[in-house]
Amino acid sequence: MNLPNIISELVKAQNEFDSAAYTNCFAENAEVFDEGKTHNGKAEIEKWIDKSNKEYKATMEPVDYDEKEDILSAKVTGSFPGSPIILKFHFDIADGKIQHLKVTD
């Protein structure tokens, strides 16, 4: 599967529980929507992913990537109800950084 570099970096950072590296994949004013909540800007994104990493220890295994729509389907495994689950990560990427990420099931 041929993933854009920034998505590969995001998956690697997630699987290493590296909140700083994960956050560095995003633009300064990026937005993340996950579990019904929106996180705006890198500071909020880092706080969200750091809490998530500690609480769920979730890892991502890419299973499909829609290049046209920039949607990554990944098997997410962690300490949360229903694990593992296939989630869809909808990306907007510009200038090599993630501008917007929406996580859906």
PyMOL commands that set and color helices and strands:
alter all, ss='L'
color gray80, all
select helices_A, chain A and resi 5-15+19-23+41-56
alter helices_A, ss='H'
color red, helices_A
select strands_A, chain A and resi 26-34+37-40+59-66+71-77+85-94+97-104
alter strands_A, ss='S'
color yellow, strands_A
deselect
rebuild
show_as cartoon
